[in-house]
Amino acid sequence: MSLFRDDGIVLRTQKLGEADRIITLLTRNHGRVRAVARGVRRTKSKFGARLEPFSHVDVQFFARGAELVGRTLPLCTQSETIAAYGSGIVTDYARYTAGTAMLETAERFTDHEGEPAVQQYLLLVGGLRTLARGEHAPHLVLDAFLLRSLAVNGYAPSFDSCAKCGLPGPNRFFSVASGGVVCGDCRVPGSVVPSSEAIGLLGALLTGDWAAADACAARHVREGSGLVAAYLHWHLERGLRSLRYVEK
């Protein structure tokens, strides 16, 4: 029997029995963890209110054995709120749908439970904080999060030099399968020719140039979002269920 303590973001919850829930979290030190929280569905449970999606919490786990992730689910025995990002997200449809897509993305990129994914965890914390504060348009925050999630997991797209031969940009064509923009010589079937403004927007979102991103016209934002969704779909092998509800 072992006790573990970690902080994490609640990704989703599932009903278990009459009063319990299975809580899925992305934690700082243990990656994705599923744990049972007993009694949290009872009306008087203050413990359950802290374990809702978008919550950033400090959690104590009780596990059988020397490892947190084993043959049986650990118990979530205690939690303290670090930041309740949900209060700034769930009351706004655009923020809520963007935030839900961010949670699903984080879960999909951490498919092996118990494996640390510190960069993905920090990226999610920062993304939810920005979204809850309303500092930028929700769809821009989401696209920036998706691009950076791809990057930290080894799938960073190129928006300047040719993704195949390295020819310095700007390059006209964009190929999801090739890894970003490509030159005329490396162009493959299925390549598209997006506007230079849309490519510039995606480069700004990837690098954190929010002044350029916020100033981008709506039609180029929609075009860029389509490229991000296609690129993400290619690398995840299937799309995000929640992405279809996101307002553009």
Buried (B, 14 or more C-beta within 10 A) or exposed (E): EEEBEBBBBBBBBEEBEEBBBBBBBBBBBBBBBBBBBBBBBEEEBEBBEBBBBBBBBBBBBBBEEEEBBBEEBBBBBBBEEBBBBBEBBBEBEBBBBBBBBBBBBBBBBBEEBBEBBEBBBEBBBBBBBBBBEBEBBBBBBBBBBBBBBBBBBEBBBBBBBBBBEEBEBEBBBBBBEBBBBBBEEBBEEEBEEBEEBBBBBBBBBBBEBBEBBEEBEEEBBEBBBBBBBEBBBBBBEEEBEBBEEBEB
